[in-house]
């Protein structure tokens, strides 16, 4: 008879909860709470949208302008780019914010520069109030350009273009562009100046001049100018009994009218000059020049006062030489000081008479 083996029951695994004492539980709770409310890192240590942007800088040897291009791996999530700049010679302590641009504009032309200087640029990305770490610094040297170019309002109207070229090219091509995108070749010439008279007052134009050598472009530079309303100018002089009148040409003017003391003296086309014997004698005369457009409308006026001959009054001619001048003032002053007649008020009147 066989012996029955005792049946062993499988022991069930009992997971027992670990109960902490009350004081230990409070410690864990407070630690977790502090971890959840740790202050954020300073803004300059956080990354905006995935890290710092990348900056590239190109310098135009023709104009001396620095062109900056910015890229970022998460550009769509960036709000702004902050571009910083400093002069390498002055040191990083002089770093200033050059520009803050919207992230959808990823380029900038820096013309606030001095030639023969080295500048350092860096850029950060701004997302809300969080600013990324800066990009790698980019150092560029700004060379002195071969040419300088100015576009300025001319006295008689139009825009005067002036080129200074160290190399003296074979020829210069002047081009003009406006906001509509229209481009016009104004001239191809050996001259280093050109007057553009076909402009509309209040319109801003962009000009480009290209220097050509051996038929190929050697250097190019641009300048901008807003056309101003043309101005009239007048020159009237008298010498040795002859009156000289010069009325320079004025852009947009087809005729002029010149008045002397309110009476019409001359009329014609601007760009005229006239010379004739003095018909008026000595005295003070007021001239007014009106320049008129093709419809006969006055669009500018200018006045000039001309004195012909020295002012004379026999009562003031103390030395009898036929002229009233500073010598008579001194004689009258001497008479007043010596008690021989006259007053200081008489001296002032004589001075005013000579000056008038």
C-alpha positions as a Markdown table, in Angstrom:
| # | Residue | x | y | z |
|---|---|---|---|---|
| 1 | Unk | 0.0 | 0.0 | 0.0 |
| 2 | Unk | 1.4 | 3.1 | -1.2 |
| 3 | Unk | 1.8 | 6.2 | 1.0 |
| 4 | Unk | -0.1 | 9.2 | -0.2 |
| 5 | Unk | 2.1 | 12.2 | -0.7 |
| 6 | Unk | 0.8 | 15.3 | 1.0 |
| 7 | Unk | -0.6 | 17.9 | -1.4 |
| 8 | Unk | 1.3 | 21.2 | -1.4 |
| 9 | Unk | -0.6 | 24.4 | -2.1 |
| 10 | Unk | 1.0 | 26.9 | -4.3 |
| 11 | Unk | 1.9 | 29.9 | -2.3 |
| 12 | Unk | 0.2 | 33.0 | -3.7 |
| 13 | Unk | 2.5 | 36.0 | -4.2 |
| 14 | Unk | 1.3 | 38.7 | -1.9 |
| 15 | Unk | 2.1 | 42.3 | -2.8 |
| 16 | Unk | 2.1 | 44.3 | 0.2 |
| 17 | Unk | 1.8 | 48.0 | 0.1 |
| 18 | Unk | 4.6 | 50.0 | 1.7 |
| 19 | Unk | 3.1 | 52.5 | 4.0 |
| 20 | Unk | 5.4 | 55.4 | 4.8 |
| 21 | Unk | 5.2 | 57.2 | 8.1 |
| 22 | Unk | 3.2 | 60.4 | 7.9 |
| 23 | Unk | 6.3 | 62.7 | 8.2 |
| 24 | Unk | 8.1 | 60.9 | 5.3 |
| 25 | Unk | 5.1 | 61.2 | 3.0 |
| 26 | Unk | 4.9 | 64.9 | 3.6 |
| 27 | Unk | 8.6 | 65.2 | 2.7 |
| 28 | Unk | 8.1 | 63.5 | -0.6 |
| 29 | Unk | 5.0 | 65.6 | -1.4 |
| 30 | Unk | 6.9 | 68.9 | -0.7 |
| 31 | Unk | 9.9 | 67.8 | -2.8 |
| 32 | Unk | 7.6 | 66.9 | -5.8 |
| 33 | Unk | 5.9 | 70.3 | -5.4 |
| 34 | Unk | 9.1 | 72.2 | -5.5 |
| 35 | Unk | 10.3 | 70.3 | -8.6 |
| 36 | Unk | 7.1 | 71.2 | -10.4 |
| 37 | Unk | 7.5 | 74.9 | -9.7 |
| 38 | Unk | 11.2 | 75.5 | -10.4 |
| 39 | Unk | 11.7 | 78.9 | -12.0 |
| 40 | Unk | 12.4 | 78.9 | -15.8 |
| 41 | Unk | 16.0 | 79.4 | -17.1 |
| 42 | Unk | 16.9 | 83.0 | -18.0 |
| 43 | Unk | 15.7 | 84.0 | -21.5 |
| 44 | Unk | 19.2 | 84.1 | -23.0 |
| 45 | Unk | 19.8 | 80.5 | -21.9 |
| 46 | Unk | 16.6 | 79.1 | -23.5 |
| 47 | Unk | 16.4 | 78.1 | -27.1 |
| 48 | Unk | 13.7 | 79.7 | -29.4 |
| 49 | Unk | 12.2 | 77.3 | -31.9 |
| 50 | Unk | 15.1 | 74.9 | -32.0 |
| 51 | Unk | 18.3 | 76.8 | -31.4 |
| 52 | Unk | 20.3 | 79.8 | -32.7 |
| 53 | Unk | 19.9 | 81.0 | -36.3 |
| 54 | Unk | 22.7 | 80.9 | -38.9 |
| 55 | Unk | 24.1 | 84.2 | -40.3 |
| 56 | Unk | 26.0 | 84.9 | -43.5 |
| 57 | Unk | 27.4 | 88.3 | -44.5 |
| 58 | Unk | 28.5 | 89.4 | -47.9 |
| 59 | Unk | 30.2 | 92.7 | -48.6 |
| 60 | Unk | 29.8 | 94.6 | -51.9 |
| 61 | Unk | 33.2 | 95.8 | -52.9 |
| 62 | Unk | 31.5 | 98.3 | -55.2 |
| 63 | Unk | 29.3 | 100.1 | -52.7 |
| 64 | Unk | 30.9 | 99.0 | -49.4 |
| 65 | Unk | 27.5 | 97.7 | -48.2 |
| 66 | Unk | 27.2 | 94.7 | -45.9 |
| 67 | Unk | 24.4 | 92.3 | -47.0 |
| 68 | Unk | 23.2 | 89.9 | -44.2 |
| 69 | Unk | 21.3 | 86.7 | -44.8 |
| 70 | Unk | 19.7 | 84.7 | -41.9 |
| 71 | Unk | 18.4 | 81.1 | -41.9 |
| 72 | Unk | 16.8 | 79.0 | -39.1 |
| 73 | Unk | 15.8 | 75.3 | -39.1 |
| 74 | Unk | 12.4 | 76.3 | -37.6 |
| 75 | Unk | 11.9 | 79.6 | -39.3 |
| 76 | Unk | 8.1 | 79.2 | -39.4 |
| 77 | Unk | 7.9 | 79.3 | -35.6 |
| 78 | Unk | 10.1 | 82.4 | -35.2 |
| 79 | Unk | 8.6 | 85.8 | -34.6 |
| 80 | Unk | 11.7 | 88.1 | -35.0 |
| 81 | Unk | 15.4 | 88.1 | -35.6 |
| 82 | Unk | 17.5 | 90.5 | -33.5 |
| 83 | Unk | 20.7 | 91.5 | -35.3 |
| 84 | Unk | 23.6 | 92.9 | -33.3 |
| 85 | Unk | 26.7 | 94.6 | -34.5 |
| 86 | Unk | 29.9 | 96.1 | -33.1 |
| 87 | Unk | 33.2 | 97.6 | -34.4 |
| 88 | Unk | 35.9 | 95.1 | -34.0 |
| 89 | Unk | 38.4 | 97.8 | -33.0 |
| 90 | Unk | 36.1 | 99.0 | -30.2 |
| 91 | Unk | 35.4 | 95.6 | -28.8 |
| 92 | Unk | 32.4 | 93.4 | -28.0 |
| 93 | Unk | 31.5 | 95.8 | -25.2 |
| 94 | Unk | 30.2 | 98.3 | -27.7 |
| 95 | Unk | 27.7 | 95.8 | -29.2 |
| 96 | Unk | 24.4 | 97.4 | -30.1 |
| 97 | Unk | 21.1 | 96.2 | -31.6 |
| 98 | Unk | 21.4 | 97.0 | -35.3 |
| 99 | Unk | 17.8 | 95.9 | -36.3 |
| 100 | Unk | 14.9 | 93.8 | -35.2 |
| 101 | Unk | 13.2 | 92.4 | -38.2 |
| 102 | Unk | 10.2 | 90.1 | -38.7 |
| 103 | Unk | 11.2 | 86.5 | -39.3 |
| 104 | Unk | 9.6 | 86.4 | -42.8 |
| 105 | Unk | 12.3 | 89.0 | -43.8 |
| 106 | Unk | 15.5 | 87.1 | -43.6 |
| 107 | Unk | 17.9 | 89.6 | -45.1 |
| 108 | Unk | 19.2 | 93.1 | -44.3 |
| 109 | Unk | 21.5 | 95.6 | -46.1 |
| 110 | Unk | 23.7 | 97.6 | -43.6 |
| 111 | Unk | 24.9 | 100.9 | -45.0 |
| 112 | Unk | 25.6 | 102.5 | -41.6 |
| 113 | Unk | 29.3 | 101.8 | -42.0 |
| 114 | Unk | 32.7 | 103.4 | -42.3 |
| 115 | Unk | 35.1 | 102.3 | -45.0 |
| 116 | Unk | 38.3 | 100.5 | -44.0 |
| 117 | Unk | 36.7 | 99.2 | -40.8 |
| 118 | Unk | 36.0 | 95.6 | -39.6 |
| 119 | Unk | 32.6 | 94.9 | -38.1 |
| 120 | Unk | 31.3 | 91.9 | -36.2 |
| 121 | Unk | 27.7 | 90.7 | -36.6 |
| 122 | Unk | 25.6 | 88.1 | -34.8 |
| 123 | Unk | 21.9 | 87.3 | -34.7 |
| 124 | Unk | 19.4 | 85.7 | -32.3 |
| 125 | Unk | 15.9 | 84.3 | -32.9 |
| 126 | Unk | 13.0 | 85.7 | -30.9 |
| 127 | Unk | 9.9 | 83.6 | -30.2 |
| 128 | Unk | 7.5 | 85.4 | -27.9 |
| 129 | Unk | 9.6 | 86.6 | -25.1 |
| 130 | Unk | 12.1 | 83.9 | -25.5 |
| 131 | Unk | 15.4 | 84.8 | -27.2 |
| 132 | Unk | 17.7 | 82.1 | -28.5 |
| 133 | Unk | 21.4 | 81.8 | -28.0 |
| 134 | Unk | 23.3 | 84.0 | -30.5 |
| 135 | Unk | 24.6 | 82.7 | -33.8 |
| 136 | Unk | 28.3 | 82.4 | -34.4 |
| 137 | Unk | 29.9 | 85.8 | -34.9 |
| 138 | Unk | 30.7 | 86.9 | -38.4 |
| 139 | Unk | 33.5 | 89.3 | -38.9 |
| 140 | Unk | 33.7 | 91.3 | -42.2 |
| 141 | Unk | 36.1 | 94.0 | -43.5 |
| 142 | Unk | 34.5 | 97.0 | -45.3 |
| 143 | Unk | 36.8 | 98.1 | -48.1 |
| 144 | Unk | 37.0 | 101.6 | -49.6 |
| 145 | Unk | 35.0 | 101.3 | -52.8 |
| 146 | Unk | 36.5 | 102.1 | -56.2 |
| 147 | Unk | 33.7 | 104.6 | -57.0 |
| 148 | Unk | 31.4 | 107.0 | -55.0 |
| 149 | Unk | 28.1 | 108.1 | -56.4 |
| 150 | Unk | 25.7 | 110.8 | -55.4 |
| 151 | Unk | 22.2 | 111.7 | -56.6 |
| 152 | Unk | 21.0 | 115.1 | -55.5 |
| 153 | Unk | 18.4 | 117.7 | -56.4 |
| 154 | Unk | 19.7 | 120.2 | -58.9 |
| 155 | Unk | 19.1 | 124.0 | -58.3 |
| 156 | Unk | 17.1 | 124.4 | -61.5 |
| 157 | Unk | 15.2 | 121.2 | -61.1 |
| 158 | Unk | 15.9 | 117.6 | -61.9 |
| 159 | Unk | 18.4 | 115.3 | -60.2 |
| 160 | Unk | 22.1 | 115.7 | -60.7 |
| 161 | Unk | 24.2 | 112.4 | -60.8 |
| 162 | Unk | 27.9 | 112.6 | -59.9 |
| 163 | Unk | 30.4 | 109.8 | -60.0 |
| 164 | Unk | 34.0 | 109.8 | -58.6 |
| 165 | Unk | 36.1 | 107.0 | -59.9 |
| 166 | Unk | 39.7 | 106.3 | -58.8 |
| 167 | Unk | 40.3 | 104.2 | -62.0 |
| 168 | Unk | 38.8 | 106.5 | -64.7 |
| 169 | Unk | 36.8 | 104.0 | -66.7 |
| 170 | Unk | 36.2 | 104.1 | -70.5 |
| 171 | Unk | 32.6 | 105.0 | -70.1 |
| 172 | Unk | 29.7 | 105.1 | -67.6 |
| 173 | Unk | 26.2 | 103.9 | -68.0 |
| 174 | Unk | 23.5 | 105.7 | -66.0 |
| 175 | Unk | 20.2 | 103.9 | -65.3 |
| 176 | Unk | 17.1 | 105.0 | -63.4 |
| 177 | Unk | 14.5 | 102.8 | -61.7 |
| 178 | Unk | 11.3 | 103.8 | -59.9 |
| 179 | Unk | 8.8 | 102.0 | -57.6 |
| 180 | Unk | 6.9 | 100.5 | -60.5 |
| 181 | Unk | 10.0 | 98.5 | -61.5 |
| 182 | Unk | 10.5 | 100.4 | -64.7 |
| 183 | Unk | 14.2 | 100.8 | -65.6 |
| 184 | Unk | 15.5 | 103.4 | -68.1 |
| 185 | Unk | 19.0 | 103.8 | -69.5 |
| 186 | Unk | 19.6 | 107.5 | -69.3 |
| 187 | Unk | 23.1 | 107.7 | -70.9 |
| 188 | Unk | 26.3 | 105.9 | -71.8 |
| 189 | Unk | 29.0 | 108.5 | -71.7 |
| 190 | Unk | 32.5 | 109.3 | -70.8 |
| 191 | Unk | 31.3 | 112.1 | -68.5 |
| 192 | Unk | 31.1 | 111.5 | -64.8 |
| 193 | Unk | 28.0 | 113.7 | -64.3 |
| 194 | Unk | 24.5 | 113.5 | -65.7 |
| 195 | Unk | 21.4 | 115.7 | -65.1 |
| 196 | Unk | 18.1 | 113.8 | -65.1 |
| 197 | Unk | 15.4 | 116.4 | -65.9 |
| 198 | Unk | 12.7 | 113.9 | -66.8 |
| 199 | Unk | 11.5 | 113.4 | -63.2 |
| 200 | Unk | 8.2 | 113.9 | -61.3 |
| 201 | Unk | 8.4 | 116.0 | -58.1 |
| 202 | Unk | 7.8 | 113.9 | -55.0 |
| 203 | Unk | 8.8 | 110.6 | -56.7 |
| 204 | Unk | 11.7 | 108.6 | -55.3 |
| 205 | Unk | 14.2 | 107.2 | -57.9 |
| 206 | Unk | 17.0 | 104.7 | -57.7 |
| 207 | Unk | 20.0 | 105.3 | -59.9 |
| 208 | Unk | 22.7 | 102.8 | -60.9 |
| 209 | Unk | 26.0 | 103.7 | -62.6 |
| 210 | Unk | 28.2 | 101.0 | -64.2 |
| 211 | Unk | 31.8 | 101.7 | -65.1 |
| 212 | Unk | 32.9 | 99.9 | -68.3 |
| 213 | Unk | 36.4 | 99.0 | -69.3 |
| 214 | Unk | 37.2 | 97.2 | -72.6 |
| 215 | Unk | 33.5 | 96.8 | -73.2 |
| 216 | Unk | 32.9 | 94.9 | -70.0 |
| 217 | Unk | 31.4 | 96.1 | -66.7 |
| 218 | Unk | 34.1 | 96.8 | -64.1 |
| 219 | Unk | 32.3 | 98.3 | -61.2 |
| 220 | Unk | 28.7 | 99.2 | -60.2 |
| 221 | Unk | 27.1 | 101.4 | -57.5 |
| 222 | Unk | 23.7 | 102.8 | -56.7 |
| 223 | Unk | 22.2 | 105.9 | -55.1 |
| 224 | Unk | 18.7 | 107.1 | -54.3 |
| 225 | Unk | 17.0 | 110.5 | -54.5 |
| 226 | Unk | 13.5 | 112.0 | -54.3 |
| 227 | Unk | 12.8 | 114.6 | -56.9 |
| 228 | Unk | 12.0 | 118.0 | -55.6 |
| 229 | Unk | 9.9 | 120.8 | -57.2 |
| 230 | Unk | 12.1 | 122.8 | -59.6 |
| 231 | Unk | 13.3 | 126.2 | -58.3 |
| 232 | Unk | 13.8 | 129.4 | -60.2 |
| 233 | Unk | 17.0 | 131.4 | -59.8 |
| 234 | Unk | 18.0 | 134.9 | -60.9 |
| 235 | Unk | 21.2 | 136.8 | -61.2 |
| 236 | Unk | 21.2 | 140.6 | -61.7 |
| 237 | Unk | 24.4 | 142.6 | -61.4 |
| 238 | Unk | 25.6 | 146.1 | -62.5 |
| 239 | Unk | 29.1 | 147.1 | -63.2 |
| 240 | Unk | 30.5 | 150.2 | -64.9 |
| 241 | Unk | 27.1 | 151.3 | -66.1 |
| 242 | Unk | 26.2 | 147.9 | -67.6 |
| 243 | Unk | 23.4 | 145.7 | -66.3 |
| 244 | Unk | 23.8 | 141.9 | -66.6 |
| 245 | Unk | 20.8 | 139.6 | -66.2 |
| 246 | Unk | 21.0 | 135.8 | -66.2 |
| 247 | Unk | 18.0 | 133.5 | -65.9 |
| 248 | Unk | 19.1 | 129.8 | -65.7 |
| 249 | Unk | 17.0 | 127.1 | -67.3 |
| 250 | Unk | 14.4 | 125.5 | -65.0 |
| 251 | Unk | 13.1 | 121.9 | -65.4 |
| 252 | Unk | 9.4 | 122.1 | -66.5 |
| 253 | Unk | 9.4 | 125.8 | -67.2 |
| 254 | Unk | 8.6 | 127.0 | -70.7 |
| 255 | Unk | 8.6 | 130.8 | -70.1 |
| 256 | Unk | 9.5 | 133.5 | -67.6 |
| 257 | Unk | 8.4 | 137.0 | -66.8 |
| 258 | Unk | 10.8 | 139.4 | -65.1 |
| 259 | Unk | 9.5 | 142.5 | -63.3 |
| 260 | Unk | 11.3 | 145.6 | -62.0 |
| 261 | Unk | 9.4 | 147.4 | -59.2 |
| 262 | Unk | 6.2 | 145.8 | -60.3 |
| 263 | Unk | 6.5 | 146.6 | -64.0 |
| 264 | Unk | 7.3 | 144.0 | -66.7 |
| 265 | Unk | 10.9 | 144.3 | -67.8 |
| 266 | Unk | 11.6 | 141.1 | -69.8 |
| 267 | Unk | 9.9 | 137.9 | -70.8 |
| 268 | Unk | 11.1 | 134.8 | -72.7 |
| 269 | Unk | 12.4 | 131.3 | -72.2 |
| 270 | Unk | 14.5 | 130.3 | -69.2 |
| 271 | Unk | 18.2 | 129.8 | -70.0 |
| 272 | Unk | 18.4 | 133.4 | -71.3 |
| 273 | Unk | 20.8 | 136.2 | -70.5 |
| 274 | Unk | 20.8 | 139.8 | -71.3 |
| 275 | Unk | 23.2 | 142.8 | -71.1 |
| 276 | Unk | 22.4 | 146.4 | -71.6 |
| 277 | Unk | 23.5 | 149.9 | -70.5 |
| 278 | Unk | 21.9 | 151.0 | -67.2 |
| 279 | Unk | 18.7 | 153.0 | -68.1 |
| 280 | Unk | 17.6 | 153.6 | -64.5 |
| 281 | Unk | 20.5 | 155.5 | -63.0 |
| 282 | Unk | 21.4 | 155.1 | -59.3 |
| 283 | Unk | 19.1 | 153.7 | -56.7 |
| 284 | Unk | 17.6 | 150.5 | -55.2 |
| 285 | Unk | 15.5 | 148.3 | -57.4 |
| 286 | Unk | 13.5 | 145.2 | -56.6 |
| 287 | Unk | 13.2 | 142.5 | -59.3 |
| 288 | Unk | 10.8 | 139.5 | -59.3 |
| 289 | Unk | 11.1 | 136.5 | -61.6 |
| 290 | Unk | 8.1 | 134.3 | -62.3 |
| 291 | Unk | 8.7 | 131.0 | -64.1 |
| 292 | Unk | 5.7 | 129.5 | -65.9 |
| 293 | Unk | 4.7 | 126.0 | -67.1 |
| 294 | Unk | 3.3 | 125.0 | -70.4 |
| 295 | Unk | -0.2 | 126.1 | -69.3 |
| 296 | Unk | 1.0 | 129.5 | -68.3 |
| 297 | Unk | 0.8 | 128.8 | -64.5 |
| 298 | Unk | 3.5 | 130.3 | -62.2 |
| 299 | Unk | 5.0 | 127.4 | -60.3 |
| 300 | Unk | 7.9 | 129.3 | -58.7 |
| 301 | Unk | 9.0 | 132.9 | -58.1 |
| 302 | Unk | 12.2 | 134.5 | -56.8 |
| 303 | Unk | 13.0 | 138.1 | -55.9 |
| 304 | Unk | 16.3 | 140.0 | -55.8 |
| 305 | Unk | 17.1 | 143.5 | -54.7 |
| 306 | Unk | 19.8 | 145.4 | -56.6 |
| 307 | Unk | 21.4 | 148.7 | -55.5 |
| 308 | Unk | 23.1 | 150.6 | -58.3 |
| 309 | Unk | 25.4 | 153.4 | -57.3 |
| 310 | Unk | 26.3 | 154.4 | -53.8 |
| 311 | Unk | 23.5 | 156.0 | -51.7 |
| 312 | Unk | 24.0 | 159.8 | -51.7 |
| 313 | Unk | 22.6 | 162.7 | -49.8 |
| 314 | Unk | 24.4 | 166.0 | -49.7 |
| 315 | Unk | 23.5 | 166.6 | -46.1 |
| 316 | Unk | 25.5 | 163.5 | -45.2 |
| 317 | Unk | 28.5 | 164.2 | -47.4 |
| 318 | Unk | 30.7 | 165.6 | -44.7 |
| 319 | Unk | 33.9 | 165.7 | -46.7 |
| 320 | Unk | 32.3 | 166.9 | -49.9 |
| 321 | Unk | 33.7 | 164.1 | -52.1 |
| 322 | Unk | 30.4 | 163.3 | -53.7 |
| 323 | Unk | 30.0 | 159.9 | -51.9 |
| 324 | Unk | 28.4 | 159.0 | -48.6 |
| 325 | Unk | 30.5 | 156.3 | -47.0 |
| 326 | Unk | 32.2 | 155.3 | -43.7 |
| 327 | Unk | 34.6 | 158.2 | -43.9 |
| 328 | Unk | 31.6 | 160.6 | -43.5 |
| 329 | Unk | 30.4 | 158.5 | -40.5 |
| 330 | Unk | 33.8 | 159.0 | -38.8 |
| 331 | Unk | 33.9 | 162.7 | -39.5 |
| 332 | Unk | 30.3 | 163.1 | -38.1 |
| 333 | Unk | 31.2 | 161.1 | -35.0 |
| 334 | Unk | 34.3 | 163.1 | -34.4 |
| 335 | Unk | 32.2 | 166.3 | -34.7 |
| 336 | Unk | 29.8 | 165.0 | -32.1 |
| 337 | Unk | 32.6 | 164.0 | -29.6 |
| 338 | Unk | 34.3 | 167.4 | -30.0 |
| 339 | Unk | 31.1 | 169.2 | -29.4 |
| 340 | Unk | 31.2 | 170.8 | -32.9 |
| 341 | Unk | 27.6 | 169.7 | -33.9 |
| 342 | Unk | 25.5 | 166.7 | -34.5 |
| 343 | Unk | 24.2 | 164.0 | -32.2 |
| 344 | Unk | 24.7 | 160.2 | -31.9 |
| 345 | Unk | 21.2 | 159.9 | -33.4 |
| 346 | Unk | 22.6 | 161.6 | -36.5 |
| 347 | Unk | 25.4 | 159.1 | -36.7 |
| 348 | Unk | 22.9 | 156.2 | -36.5 |
| 349 | Unk | 20.8 | 157.7 | -39.2 |
| 350 | Unk | 23.8 | 158.1 | -41.5 |
| 351 | Unk | 24.8 | 154.5 | -40.9 |
| 352 | Unk | 21.3 | 153.3 | -41.7 |
| 353 | Unk | 21.3 | 155.5 | -44.9 |
| 354 | Unk | 24.5 | 153.9 | -46.1 |
| 355 | Unk | 23.5 | 150.4 | -45.3 |
| 356 | Unk | 20.0 | 150.7 | -46.8 |
